Amino acid sequence: MSAPGDDGRPRPRVRTGSGLVQGRRDAHGSAVFRGIPYAAPPVGALRFAAPEPPAAWEGVRDCGAFGPTAPKVPYEHTFAALLPDPQIPGDDCLTVNVWTPDPTPAAGLPVMVWLHGGAHTRGSSAVPVYDGAAFARDGVVLVSCNFRLGVLGYGLFPDAPANRGLLDQIAALEWVRDNIAAFGGDPARVTVFGESAGAISIGALLAAPRAAGLFSQAVLQSGAPEVLPRDKVRAMVRRMASLLKTKATAKAFADTPLPDLLAAQAAVLHKSSPLVGGPAFGLVADPRTLPEDPLEAAARSDVPLLLGWTTEEYRLWLAPTGAMRLLDRLGPLTLWLARFRSGKDRADVRALRAALPGASPAELAGQLLTDSLLRDPLRRLAGARRAAPSYLYEFAWPSGVPGLGACHALELGFVFDTLGVPEASWLAGPDTPQALAEEMHSAWVRFAVTGDPGWAPWNGSGPPRVFGGPESKEERVEAPQATRRVLP
């Protein structure tokens, strides 16, 4: 029997492979389990090792609160005001959370697994905007997870496995395969979805041999499959080793106190930027964990994909810091630098000017970089695929926060239908359109349930499906009648 909660309702219990867990009921009656270990705490000898299975426990493990977040450095003040990123102390950070409308093995509901973004260095499953209640309300079992970040997850060492953050994600998906049926999910109907670094990780999952068969569909939001040159990632480790006055090895870093390690990481991150290149933490080609280029593997994959971006991704990276004003002052030099970084030519600039009359140098440069980093590779990927459909979308609604426009990560509160969460307004501002959230969220639910988000697969030309822009009213897809609980 389940013990009653503070509200008098029985608390749901489910038996996992490691032991019995007890969750909570949310306002919709769905069961929520937070902080379930899928791997052992990555401490001591396991700090830079591949994930190990969690230890079994006796009795009932209370899973009413999120587990510890992976060690990370906080966002700088400018971005911390826009991107909520809670830090929960503790070692047992490799955990999953499950929202389910029916925690019984007979339910057989579709499953969605969320991988958060954060440039491989920040973020967690405890971000309030990522609450899975709306998905469970609509008949989907939602799973989110934490994984190692920064140097702990992606630092490249001669004496440790590469891509440990990816290995953590695979271990979480293996946990889903082995346990999700007990929570009412169907392990054969798993859709992975992620944004930014989470989407890049999904690209790697499409190429990683160990991830084969762990999911049947995928959604990549504002992130294209890629690997970084190994020397760029090694450079981050060497810079940290220099600051720490130690060797650039996993053993030396494991012997370093974690606060010192994170302080050194913060210092090297301060001098790196995804826009201008240079050293960074991220996925690398590796014969054991990632032996194939993710973009090529995704092009051959028979996994249906939903791919997209926001209209003005670059504004999150440039507007809050004042960089757009600086770039506008540089004028023609800005466009030259953007062309150099993006590989675009003068004809591309002329075409962009024609499409965006009156755009400033910073706006044109931002769009060139967005094309190079996101739109171009995602379009090429969709156009190259033959074994399964690819659906393209664009999120065009502009934030109510001055200067942000339709920026990177803005769509998340709409996908999760969590605009009512106070933290959603940090990026979206006031007066967000709930109807747009229902439209976008229902498309993600529909894709998880049926494999079709509600518009035609991309055929290699033409615009994507637009959410929140002028075209969206004409192309609007009627939400399913069961939007409040879409069942297969």
C-alpha positions in Angstrom: 0.0 0.0 0.0 1.2 3.5 -0.7 1.5 6.0 2.2 -0.8 9.0 2.1 0.7 12.4 1.2 0.1 15.7 2.9 -3.1 16.1 0.7 -4.5 12.8 1.9 -4.0 11.1 -1.5 -2.0 7.9 -1.7 1.5 8.5 -2.9 2.3 6.4 -6.0 4.9 3.7 -5.8 6.8 1.9 -8.6 9.4 -0.9 -8.4 12.5 -0.2 -10.4 15.4 -2.5 -11.0 17.2 -1.0 -8.1 14.4 -0.8 -5.6 11.0 0.7 -4.8 10.4 4.4 -5.4 7.7 6.7 -4.1 6.6 9.8 -5.9 3.9 12.5 -5.6 0.7 13.4 -7.4 0.5 16.7 -9.3 -2.5 19.0 -9.8 -3.7 17.0 -12.8 -3.5 13.7 -10.9 -0.3 12.5 -12.7 2.4 10.7 -10.8 5.7 12.5 -10.5 9.0 10.8 -9.4 12.1 13.0 -9.1 15.7 12.1 -8.4 15.7 8.4 -9.3 19.4 7.2 -9.7 20.2 5.7 -13.0 23.9 5.5 -12.3 26.2 5.6 -9.3 27.4 9.0 -8.0 30.4 10.1 -10.2 32.8 10.7 -7.3 36.2 9.5 -6.3 37.5 6.9 -8.8 34.3 7.3 -10.9 34.7 11.1 -11.4 36.1 10.6 -14.9 35.0 7.0 -15.5 32.1 5.7 -17.6 28.9 5.5 -15.6 28.4 2.5 -13.3 25.0 1.0 -12.3 23.5 2.5 -9.1 23.5 0.5 -5.9 20.3 -1.2 -5.0 18.4 0.0 -1.9 16.1 -1.6 0.7 12.7 -0.3 1.5 11.1 2.6 -0.2 13.2 5.5 -1.7 11.4 8.8 -1.5 11.5 10.5 -4.8 9.6 13.7 -4.1 12.4 16.2 -4.9 14.9 16.7 -7.7 18.3 15.1 -7.1 21.5 17.1 -7.0 22.5 18.9 -10.1 25.7 18.0 -11.9 28.7 20.1 -10.8 28.9 23.3 -12.9 29.8 27.0 -12.8 26.9 29.5 -12.7 26.0 31.7 -15.7 27.5 35.1 -15.7 25.2 37.7 -14.3 23.9 38.9 -17.7 22.7 35.4 -18.7 21.7 34.4 -15.2 18.9 37.0 -15.3 17.5 35.3 -18.4 18.2 31.5 -18.0 17.2 29.9 -14.8 19.7 27.3 -13.7 19.2 26.0 -10.1 22.1 24.4 -8.3 21.2 21.5 -5.9 24.2 20.3 -3.9 25.1 16.7 -3.5 27.1 13.9 -5.2 24.2 11.7 -6.5 23.6 13.7 -9.6 23.0 11.0 -12.2 19.3 10.8 -11.8 16.1 10.8 -13.9 12.7 12.3 -13.2 9.4 10.7 -14.5 6.0 12.3 -15.0 3.3 9.7 -15.9 -0.5 9.8 -16.1 -0.8 6.1 -15.3 2.1 4.4 -13.4 1.0 0.9 -14.2 2.7 -1.6 -16.5 -0.5 -2.1 -18.6 -0.7 1.5 -19.8 1.8 1.3 -22.6 2.0 5.1 -23.2 4.4 6.9 -25.5 7.6 8.2 -23.8 9.5 11.4 -24.3 13.0 11.8 -22.9 14.3 15.4 -22.5 18.0 16.4 -22.8 18.6 19.9 -21.6 20.9 22.5 -23.2 23.5 24.7 -21.7 26.6 24.6 -24.0 27.6 21.2 -22.5 28.6 23.2 -19.3 25.4 24.3 -17.6 21.7 23.4 -17.2 19.9 20.6 -15.4 16.6 18.7 -15.4 15.5 20.9 -12.4 14.9 24.0 -14.5 11.2 24.9 -13.7 10.5 25.6 -17.4 11.2 21.8 -18.1 8.4 20.6 -15.8 6.8 17.6 -17.5 3.3 18.0 -16.1 1.7 19.1 -19.4 3.1 16.1 -21.2 1.8 13.7 -18.6 -1.5 15.6 -18.7 -1.7 14.9 -22.4 -1.0 11.1 -22.2 2.8 11.0 -22.6 5.3 9.7 -20.1 8.0 12.4 -19.8 11.5 11.6 -18.6 14.2 14.1 -17.9 17.8 13.5 -16.7 21.0 15.0 -15.4 24.4 14.2 -16.9 27.9 15.3 -16.3 28.9 18.7 -17.7 32.0 20.7 -18.6 35.4 19.1 -17.9 33.7 16.3 -15.9 31.6 15.3 -18.9 33.6 16.4 -21.9 37.1 17.1 -20.9 39.5 15.0 -23.1 42.2 13.1 -21.2 44.6 10.3 -22.2 43.6 8.2 -19.2 39.8 8.4 -19.2 37.0 7.6 -21.7 35.9 10.4 -24.0 32.4 11.8 -24.2 31.4 10.9 -20.6 28.4 13.2 -20.7 27.1 11.2 -23.8 27.8 7.9 -21.9 25.7 9.2 -19.1 22.8 10.0 -21.5 23.0 6.5 -23.0 22.9 5.0 -19.4 19.8 7.1 -18.7 18.2 5.8 -21.9 19.1 2.2 -20.9 17.4 2.9 -17.6 14.3 4.0 -19.6 14.5 0.8 -21.7 14.7 -1.4 -18.6 12.3 0.4 -16.2 9.8 2.7 -18.0 7.2 0.0 -18.5 6.7 -0.1 -14.8 5.8 3.7 -14.9 3.3 3.1 -17.7 5.6 3.8 -20.7 6.2 1.8 -23.8 10.0 1.2 -24.2 9.5 0.6 -27.9 7.9 4.1 -28.4 10.6 6.5 -27.1 11.1 9.9 -28.5 14.2 11.8 -27.4 14.1 15.6 -27.6 16.6 18.3 -26.7 17.6 21.9 -27.3 20.9 23.5 -28.1 23.6 21.2 -26.6 20.8 18.7 -25.9 20.0 18.6 -29.6 23.7 18.2 -30.4 23.8 15.3 -28.0 20.9 13.7 -29.8 22.8 14.0 -33.0 25.6 12.0 -31.3 23.1 9.5 -30.0 22.1 8.8 -33.6 25.7 7.9 -34.3 26.7 6.1 -31.1 26.6 2.3 -31.5 25.6 1.7 -27.9 22.5 4.0 -28.3 21.1 1.9 -31.2 17.6 0.8 -30.5 17.1 2.9 -27.4 14.7 5.4 -29.1 12.6 5.5 -32.2 12.1 9.2 -32.9 14.0 12.4 -32.2 13.5 16.1 -32.0 16.5 18.5 -32.4 15.7 22.1 -31.3 18.3 24.7 -32.2 21.2 22.3 -32.4 22.8 20.5 -35.3 24.8 17.2 -35.1 28.5 18.0 -34.7 31.8 17.0 -33.1 34.5 19.4 -32.1 38.2 19.0 -33.1 39.9 17.1 -30.4 42.6 19.7 -30.0 40.0 22.4 -29.1 38.7 20.2 -26.2 42.2 19.3 -25.1 43.1 23.0 -25.1 40.5 23.6 -22.5 42.0 20.9 -20.3 45.5 22.2 -20.8 44.4 25.7 -19.8 42.8 24.4 -16.7 45.9 22.3 -15.8 48.1 25.4 -16.2 45.9 27.3 -13.8 45.8 24.4 -11.4 49.5 23.8 -11.7 48.9 20.1 -12.2 49.0 17.6 -15.0 46.4 17.4 -17.8 45.3 13.9 -16.8 42.1 12.5 -15.4 44.1 11.2 -12.4 45.5 14.6 -11.6 42.1 16.3 -12.0 40.4 13.6 -9.9 42.8 14.4 -7.1 42.0 18.1 -7.3 39.3 19.4 -5.0 36.1 20.0 -6.9 35.7 23.7 -6.0 39.2 24.3 -7.4 38.4 22.4 -10.5 35.2 24.4 -11.1 37.0 27.7 -10.4 39.5 26.8 -13.1 36.8 25.8 -15.5 35.0 29.1 -14.9 38.2 31.0 -15.8 38.7 29.2 -19.1 35.1 29.4 -20.0 35.2 33.1 -19.6 37.6 33.3 -22.5 35.8 31.0 -24.9 32.8 31.7 -27.2 30.8 29.4 -29.4 30.3 32.2 -31.9 33.9 33.1 -32.5 35.3 29.6 -32.2 38.3 28.6 -30.1 38.6 26.0 -27.4 35.4 24.6 -26.0 33.9 21.6 -24.2 31.9 19.3 -26.4 31.6 16.0 -28.1 34.6 14.6 -30.0 35.0 11.8 -32.5 36.1 8.7 -30.6 36.6 5.1 -31.8 34.8 3.7 -28.7 32.0 6.1 -28.0 31.4 8.1 -31.2 33.2 6.4 -34.2 31.2 8.1 -36.9 30.4 11.7 -37.9 27.0 12.4 -36.3 25.8 14.4 -39.3 26.5 11.6 -41.7 24.9 9.0 -39.4 21.8 11.1 -38.9 21.5 11.5 -42.7 21.4 7.7 -43.0 19.2 7.1 -40.0 15.8 5.5 -40.2 14.6 7.5 -37.2 12.0 10.1 -37.9 13.2 13.6 -37.0 11.6 16.9 -36.1 14.2 19.7 -36.6 14.0 23.4 -36.1 15.3 26.8 -34.9 14.2 30.2 -33.8 14.2 33.1 -36.2 16.8 35.2 -34.3 18.8 32.6 -32.5 21.8 35.0 -32.3 20.0 37.6 -30.2 20.5 35.6 -27.0 24.2 35.4 -27.6 24.7 39.0 -28.6 21.9 41.3 -27.3 22.2 40.9 -23.5 26.0 41.7 -23.4 25.8 44.8 -25.6 27.7 43.1 -28.3 25.1 44.1 -30.9 25.8 47.8 -30.3 29.5 47.2 -30.6 29.1 45.3 -33.8 26.9 48.0 -35.3 29.6 50.5 -34.6 32.1 48.4 -36.4 29.9 48.5 -39.5 31.5 46.8 -42.6 34.1 45.1 -40.4 31.3 43.2 -38.6 30.0 41.7 -41.9 33.6 40.8 -43.0 34.1 39.0 -39.6 30.8 37.2 -39.9 31.5 36.1 -43.5 34.9 34.8 -42.4 33.4 32.9 -39.4 30.4 31.5 -41.3 32.1 30.8 -44.7 29.5 32.9 -46.5 30.3 35.0 -49.6 29.2 38.5 -50.8 26.3 37.0 -52.7 24.9 35.6 -49.4 25.2 39.0 -47.8 23.4 40.6 -50.8 20.6 38.0 -50.6 20.3 38.6 -46.8 20.1 42.3 -47.3 17.3 41.9 -49.8 15.4 39.6 -47.5 15.9 41.9 -44.5 15.8 45.4 -45.7 16.9 47.9 -43.1 18.7 45.3 -41.0 21.7 46.6 -39.1 25.3 45.1 -39.5 24.9 43.2 -36.2 21.5 41.8 -37.3 22.9 40.7 -40.7 26.0 39.2 -39.0 23.9 37.4 -36.5 21.7 35.8 -39.2 24.8 34.7 -41.2 26.1 33.0 -38.1 22.7 31.4 -37.3 22.6 30.1 -40.9 26.1 28.7 -40.6 25.7 27.1 -37.2 22.1 25.9 -37.3 19.8 26.5 -40.3 22.2 25.3 -43.1 23.3 22.1 -41.4 19.8 21.2 -40.3 18.4 21.9 -43.8 21.2 19.8 -45.4 20.5 17.0 -43.0 16.7 17.0 -43.8 17.4 17.2 -47.5 19.9 14.2 -47.4 17.6 11.8 -45.5 15.8 9.1 -47.4 15.1 6.3 -44.9 12.7 8.3 -42.7 10.8 11.7 -42.8 12.2 15.0 -41.5 9.8 17.7 -40.3 11.2 21.3 -40.2 9.9 24.2 -38.0 10.8 27.7 -37.2 9.8 29.6 -34.0 9.2 33.2 -34.9 7.3 34.8 -32.0 9.4 37.7 -30.5 10.1 37.9 -26.8 8.6 40.7 -24.7 12.0 41.3 -23.3 13.5 44.3 -25.3 16.2 43.3 -27.7 15.7 39.5 -27.5 13.4 39.0 -30.5 12.8 35.4 -31.4 16.0 34.3 -29.7 17.7 31.0 -28.8 15.8 28.9 -26.2 12.7 31.1 -26.3 10.5 28.2 -27.6 11.1 26.0 -24.5 8.2 27.4 -22.4 6.0 26.9 -25.4 7.1 23.3 -26.1 6.6 22.4 -22.4 3.5 24.5 -22.1 5.0 26.0 -18.9 4.4 29.7 -19.6 2.7 30.0 -16.3 6.0 29.2 -14.5 7.5 32.4 -13.2 10.9 31.6 -14.6 9.4 31.4 -18.2 9.0 35.2 -18.1 12.7 35.7 -17.6 13.3 35.1 -21.3 9.8 35.5 -22.8 8.7 38.6 -20.9 5.0 39.4 -20.0 1.9 38.7 -21.9 2.9 35.5 -23.6 0.4 33.9 -25.9 -1.0 30.7 -24.3 -2.7 29.7 -27.5 0.7 29.5 -29.2 2.0 27.3 -26.4 -0.9 25.0 -26.8 -0.3 24.8 -30.6 3.4 24.1 -30.3 3.1 21.7 -27.4 0.3 19.7 -29.1 2.6 19.3 -32.2 5.3 17.8 -30.0 2.8 15.5 -28.3 1.3 14.5 -31.7 4.8 13.7 -33.0 5.4 11.5 -30.0 2.1 9.7 -30.3 1.8 9.3 -34.1 5.2 10.2 -35.6 3.5 13.1 -37.5 3.6 16.6 -35.9 0.8 17.8 -38.1 2.5 19.1 -41.3 4.1 17.6 -44.4 7.7 16.3 -44.2 10.3 18.6 -45.7 10.9 17.8 -49.4 14.2 19.7 -49.8 12.8 23.2 -50.6 10.3 25.7 -49.3 9.8 27.2 -45.9 9.5 25.3 -42.6 6.4 25.2 -40.5 6.4 28.6 -38.7 5.1 29.0 -35.2 4.3 32.5 -34.1 5.1 34.3 -37.3 2.8 35.8 -40.0 2.6 32.5 -41.9 1.5 30.6 -38.8 -2.1 31.8 -38.9 -2.5 30.5 -42.5 -0.7 27.2 -41.8 -2.2 26.7 -38.4 -2.8 23.0 -37.7 -5.9 22.3 -35.6 -4.9 20.7 -32.3 -6.2 17.2 -31.6 -9.4 17.0 -29.6 -7.5 15.2 -26.8 -5.0 18.0 -26.3 -5.5 17.7 -22.6 -4.8 14.0 -22.7 -3.7 12.6 -26.1 -3.6 8.8 -26.0 -2.5 6.4 -28.7 
